[in-house]
């Protein structure tokens, strides 16, 4: 009799383990399905980096090159922060490259030829970006002109504006304070902060970001379990995820710390990522954007002021175009007639590669940043390998086409 009880207990234990295993697998499958495009691009980013490291004999992974890669990423990533909102809402903006070039040209003219200080120049450049966003948002939201047409017109108008402002010439040099926005690095708390020294400030900022990430993830998990009773990953897998992400962030900041530290432009980008991630995930305005892109008719019937939200999205995009123009002009230490050319295509590609849907209603700021890093990695790696510019465009075009195709396939499977 006792043997029979023992067997029953063992069978119950096995059944419980099977149920737990099935539950874990179910949660993992749902998590993978919900974030399949972001996970795919994240894996692709690591793979691309390793391939370029092998093909360049390790040059790609040096601290100097990775620091330059981050500087190159900043402008497109800033534009992608706004572009992902536009795409989630079901629109597109083809003018952002021209607007960035236009605001950068205005900043250069005011500083180099008019002798203005850096702060007033930045205020005017950002103000111009906001006015451009108001102009284009008005036509899209209130005049019902498709965003594709409005921004295509804007691309031509402001490209002409760049040529007019610069007179087709290079305007340089910018002041040291302005140049630092695009080229400068945060100072080191200990030492000169030059190449070859460990930048302690960067390590402290990195540690603060990692700790903040862990705290936010812990609060998010607690909220999902206690407040909403949602399914979450088992604690062991959650800890493994935190260790993996924290480890990768630590490597990133250590790399920057070994070469001059965090660039000011990357620090600015990190702030923008935090702000717009909060907007899209935690605010009513962010939920409105997803609702409009998911189903505009349903959003209208639910009482959302679609015109106001659309106008604000384009104003934000204009503001970020101004920020990108300032950063790019500072990095080049000049403004040229070709500044910002094709930036819009890289920003759009970054959003789609990072998981945004061409049909609207889907996308994340973090995903767009991964996409921007993929695009910058391709540009940087192919340049190190001296790949002809013709093939660089072909490869990037094919990757964009593949990303959109993955989106359409994913939607068909989930339908």
C-alpha positions, 0 to 999 in steps of 0.5 A, spaced: 500 500 500 505 504 501 509 503 495 502 505 491 502 511 495 509 513 493 508 511 485 502 516 485 506 521 488 512 520 483 506 520 478 503 527 480 510 530 481 512 528 474 505 531 471 506 537 475 513 538 472 510 537 465 505 542 466 510 547 469 515 546 463 509 546 458 507 553 461 514 556 461 514 554 453 508 557 452 510 563 455 517 563 451 513 562 445 508 568 446 514 572 448 518 570 441 512 571 437 510 578 440 518 580 439 520 576 433 522 582 429 526 585 434 530 579 436 531 577 429 534 584 428 538 583 434 541 577 433 543 579 426 546 585 429 551 581 433 552 576 427 554 582 422 559 585 427 562 578 428 562 578 420 565 584 419 570 583 425 573 577 421 573 580 415 577 586 417 582 582 422 579 585 428 579 592 426 571 593 426 571 591 434 577 596 436 575 601 441 576 607 436 572 604 430 566 603 435 566 610 438 566 612 431 561 608 429 556 610 435 558 618 433 555 616 426 549 612 428 547 618 432 544 623 427 540 617 424 538 614 430 535 621 433 531 622 426 529 614 427 526 616 434 521 621 431 520 617 424 518 611 428 512 615 431 510 617 424 510 610 422 506 607 427 501 612 426 500 610 419 504 616 415 511 617 412 516 623 412 520 623 406 523 630 408 527 629 414 533 629 411 532 636 407 529 639 414 536 636 418 540 639 412 536 646 412 536 647 420 544 645 420 545 650 414 541 656 418 545 654 424 552 655 420 550 661 417 548 664 424 554 662 427 559 663 422 557 669 418 552 673 423 557 671 429 552 668 434 553 664 440 552 657 440 545 657 445 541 662 440 543 658 434 541 652 437 534 655 439 533 658 432 535 652 429 530 648 433 525 653 432 525 652 425 524 645 425 518 646 430 515 651 424 517 646 419 513 640 423 507 645 424 507 646 417 507 639 414 503 637 420 497 642 418 497 639 411 497 632 413 492 633 419 487 639 417 488 639 409 487 631 409 493 631 404 497 624 404 503 625 408 507 622 402 505 627 398 506 633 403 513 630 405 515 629 398 514 636 397 517 638 403 523 634 401 524 638 395 522 645 398 527 644 404 533 641 399 532 648 395 532 651 402 539 648 403 542 650 397 539 657 397 542 658 405 549 655 403 549 658 396 552 652 394 558 653 398 561 649 405 560 654 411 565 653 416 568 653 421 563 652 427 565 655 434 568 650 439 562 649 443 558 648 437 563 643 434 563 639 441 555 637 440 557 633 434 564 631 436 566 632 443 566 627 449 564 628 456 570 630 461 573 624 465 573 625 472 580 623 473 585 624 468 585 628 462 580 623 458 584 622 452 585 616 448 589 610 452 586 613 459 579 609 462 574 614 462 571 614 469 565 618 468 563 613 462 563 607 467 559 611 472 554 613 467 554 606 465 553 603 472 547 608 473 544 606 466 544 598 468 542 599 475 536 603 472 534 598 467 534 592 472 530 596 477 525 598 471 525 591 469 523 589 476 518 594 477 515 592 470 515 585 472 511 586 479 506 590 476 504 585 470 504 580 476 500 584 481 496 589 478 494 586 471 495 578 473 499 577 466 503 572 464 511 573 465 517 569 464 519 564 470 524 568 475 530 564 473 529 566 465 528 573 467 534 573 471 538 570 465 535 576 461 537 581 466 544 578 466 545 578 458 542 585 457 546 588 463 553 584 460 552 587 453 551 594 456 557 593 460 561 591 454 558 597 451 560 602 456 567 599 457 569 600 450 567 607 450 570 608 456 577 605 453 577 611 448 575 618 450 568 616 453 561 617 451 560 622 446 555 628 447 551 626 441 550 619 444 548 622 451 543 626 448 541 620 444 540 616 450 536 621 453 531 622 447 531 614 447 528 614 455 524 620 453 520 617 447 520 610 450 516 613 456 512 617 451 510 611 447 509 606 453 507 610 459 502 616 456 495 616 453 498 620 447 503 614 446 497 609 446 493 614 441 499 614 436 498 606 436 490 606 436 490 611 430 495 607 426 492 600 428 485 602 426 483 610 425 476 609 424 476 605 431 480 611 434 476 616 431 469 613 434 473 612 441 473 620 441 481 620 440 482 627 436 486 624 430 488 631 427 491 634 434 495 627 435 497 627 427 499 635 428 503 633 434 507 627 431 509 632 425 511 637 430 516 632 434 519 630 428 520 637 425 524 638 432 528 632 432 530 634 425 532 640 428 536 636 433 539 631 428 541 637 423 545 641 429 548 634 431 550 633 424 553 640 423 557 639 429 560 633 427 562 635 420 564 642 423 561 645 417 554 646 413 554 643 406 549 643 400 548 636 400 548 635 408 542 630 410 542 627 403 538 620 403 538 621 411 530 619 411 531 613 407 536 610 413 531 613 418 525 609 415 530 603 414 532 603 421 524 603 423 522 597 419 528 593 420 527 594 428 520 591 427 515 597 425 510 595 421 509 598 414 501 598 415 502 602 422 500 600 429 506 597 430 513 599 432 518 601 438 523 606 439 528 601 442 527 597 435 528 603 431 535 604 435 537 597 433 535 598 426 539 604 426 545 601 429 544 595 424 544 601 418 550 604 421 554 598 422 553 596 415 555 603 413 561 602 417 563 595 416 563 596 408 567 602 408 572 599 412 572 593 407 573 599 401 566 596 398 564 600 392 559 605 394 554 602 388 554 595 392 553 599 399 546 602 396 544 595 393 546 591 399 542 596 404 536 596 399 536 589 399 536 589 407 530 594 407 526 590 402 527 583 406 525 587 413 518 589 410 517 582 407 518 579 414 513 584 416 508 582 411 509 574 412 509 575 420 502 579 419 499 573 414 501 568 420 498 572 425 491 573 421 
